[in-house]
Amino acid sequence: MVRILNEVRPVITSAMNDRLLQAFMREEVEDTLFQMFPTKAPGHDDSEWGRECLRV
């Protein structure tokens, strides 16, 4: 297994990783959720969960 993992080349740069590790702001999450089409979900979903969560 170690031999296989040693052959895997990283595709995330240090700069990308630094950005991914930064704290996110509530506004970023809200903007992203509200940009999504309201009926989009990874599977069957009867509610607009993103908007419902933000109301809480």
JONOR-V587401 format. One record per backbone hydrogen bond with DSSP energy under -0.5 kcal/mol. NH is the residue of the N-H (numbers start at 0). CO is the residue of the C=O. If there is no record, write none. Layout:
nh->(NH/NH)
co->(CO/CO)
//
This chain:
nh->(4/5/6/6/7/7/12/16/17/18/19/20/21/21/27/28/29/30/31/32/33/34/35/35/39/48/51/52/53/54/54/55/55)
co->(0/1/2/3/3/4/10/12/13/14/15/16/17/18/24/24/25/26/27/28/29/30/31/32/36/46/47/48/49/50/51/51/52)
//
